[in-house]
Structures are given as C-alpha cells and as structure tokens.
C-alpha cells in the first residue's frame, strides 16, 4: 500500500509542476528567465511522472524466485 501512496503523491506533484509551467508560459512568454524556469519545471514534471511509472511497475512486477 505504501508504494501506491507514493505513486499518487508523485502524480500530484508532477501535475502541480506541469500546471505551474503552463501558467508561466502563458503569463510570461516574453520574459526569458520565466521561459527558462518553465522549461525546468516541465523537466521536473516529466521526471515525477517517470518516477511514478517506475514505482507502479515495481509494485506490480512479478517477483523473481531463485531456485
């Protein structure tokens, strides 16, 4: 159960980062530092979703048994 909570938390964090990046692109698209910050936030968002995916796969992957 702990891993599924981690997956949900990572997805919430990734969604917030994505929304912040989109807001920065929309509101401050003429300012270079804001665009750079938005690109960094997009990278962090993608990383959060990737980590959530890996955590979900580890939870449901079949266990390897050694004979």
Helices and strands as residue ranges (DSSP letters): H 2-27, H 32-60
